[in-house]
Amino acid sequence: MGLIQKWFGFNGWKALSTSGKVGATILYRVLFFAGLAASIILYSYISGNEEPSIIWIAVVGFIWFLIFQFFINLIFVNIS
């Protein structure tokens, strides 16, 4: 497994789904969307309460996705 695949791939989600914990899977998905909303709101606040363009929303969303994938892989793959 390469470095990018190890830290930012979908192996954490696979490990979570094979463990059979449906409640945990739902919780992590809800946390992802809550964090995404919070990061977009935080970006809007930092940029001076201006409405961000769709490009910047996509950039913030992509960065949040990478951070969240890192934590999921850290919790379910790389620690065990």
N, C-alpha and C positions, 0 to 999 in steps of 0.2 A: 504494500500500500504506500503510495507516495505521500509526501508531506501535505500537499493540498488536500488530497483525498482523505487523509487521516484526520485532519483538523477541521475541514470544512465540508466534508462529504455527508452522505445520508446514512452512514453506518449507525449513528446514534438513534435515528428514528427506527431503523430496522431492529436494533437491539431492544428498543422500547416496545415495539409492536409484537415481537416474538415473546416478550415476557408475559403477555396476556393481561396487562394492566390497562384496561380500557379507560378507567377514570384518570390515570396518570397521563395517558395520551391526550385525552380531552383537555386536561388542565394545562399541559404544555402548549397545546394549540391556542387555547384562550390567552395564555401568557404571551404567546408570540404576537397575537393581534393587539393585545393591550399595550405591549411594548412598542409595536409599530405606531399605534395611535399616539402614544406618549412621545416618541421620537419626532414625529411630524409636528406635533404641537410645540415641542421644545425648540425645534428648528425655526418654526414660525415666530416664536417668542424671541429667540436670539437674533433673528434677522430684522427685528424692529416691528413686529406685528403686521408685516406685509403678507399678503397672500402669496405663498410660494408657487412657482410655475410647476407644471407637471414633470418637467425634467428634474428639478430639484427634489420633488417628492419621490421620484423613482430612484435618485441617487441616495437619499436618506433611507428609503426602504431597502435598497440593496445592501447598504452598510449595516443596517439593523439585521438583515437576514444573515449576513456573514458572522456577525457577533453572536446571534442566537444559535446558529449552527455550531460555532466554536464551543459554546457552553453545553449544548446537547451532546456533542461528541466528547467533551471533557468529562461529563457526568457519566455517560453510559458506555463509552468505549475505552477511553484512554486511562481511566482510573482503575477499571476492573482488569 
